[in-house]
Amino acid sequence: MSKKFEDKLKNAKDILDSLVSEDVDLDDALKLYKDGMKNLNEAQKMLDNAKNEFEELVQSNEAQETRKE
C-alpha cells in the first residue's frame, strides 16, 4: 500500500472510465475490474486505519482531560 489514498481513488476512477469505454474486450475488462477493486479495497483499509487512529487520539485526549479535572 505505497500509494496515497487519493491516488488509489483516482486510479480506481480512471479504471472505471476505461471500463465504460466500448473498445475494451472481456479479458481486459476483467483485469481492469480486478485492479479497480484492489485499489478500492486498499483505499478502504487506509480509511479504516485513519479512522481508528483518529478515534484513538480522541480517546487519549479525553483521558488526559479527565485526569486534569
Secondary structure by P-SEA (a helix, b strand, c coil): ccccaaaaaaaaaaaaaaaacccccaaaaaaaaaaaaaaaaaaaaaaaaaaaaaaaaaaaaaaaaaaac
